Amino acid sequence: MSLEEKFEALMKSHQVVSSSNQELENQNECLRKQLGDVLKQKQQALASPTGSVHGEDAEEGSNQMSSSSEEEPQRTTRREQRQPAHSNDFRVEIPEFEGRLDLDEFLEWLHKVKWIFDYKEVPKDKKMKLVALRLRKYASLWWENLCAKRVIN
């Protein structure tokens, strides 16, 4: 094979590679545009009070996404799985308890914790662990000593 033939073969392979690169770039651009449309839909859904997307752009995006949603099962985020059906639920934290020797303070704290557990419908097996996380200072030391004594016994 002469040098000219090698050069011609190399030029042909370069043209094939260039055309395939151009096709890949076109596909990338199309995918970027679709991704941008999906991100806009998500932002609109998060911004709207009902969580649904409104407008003509949403219809176009849903038409584009319909084929992929038919192929894949719908995915839900962890937050969607955790949240109950009613939308006006909010986060409630258990108050901390330091373990002072004030009976009224303890009873008030205990009453608040019971209300929170009733409201949030916390299972019995998780209540002790959640309370232990909120103990501070003397109460935390007491809890650690109690756990250590139980291990020894």
Secondary structure, 3 states (H helix, E strand, C coil): CCHHHHHHHHHHHHHHHHHHHHHHHHHHHHHHHHHHHHHHHHHHHHHCCCCCCCCHHHHHHHHHHHHHHHHCCCCCCHHHHHCCCCCCCCCCCCCCECCCCCHHHHHHHHHHHHHHHHHHCCCHHHHHHHHHHCECHHHHHHHHHHHHHHHHC
